[in-house]
Amino acid sequence: MVDEALVWSTQWLSRFAVALGGFLIFVGIMMIGVFLLVFFGFLDVGILEGEKVRMLSLWALLIIGLLDLVSGIILRRR
């Protein structure tokens, strides 16, 4: 019975890590796209100059970084 619970938890953790990794890949592609739009001049950087928007983007980057760390730890232990 203990073995079944252990197998179920490792399968769930593996699926969670894969889903989290897929989400992080998606977010990374979106960030590269925004960078390219700004770099080639298709998107105005003035949009990001507001303090509220800067704080929001910094919080988003921090959360994405923490999620990336968690998924790396999960995959390392696997």
Secondary structure, 3 states (H helix, E strand, C coil): CHHHHHHHHHHHHHHHHHHHHHHHHHHHHHHHHHHHHHHCCCCCHHHHHCHHHHHHHHHHHHHHHHHHHHHHHHHHHC
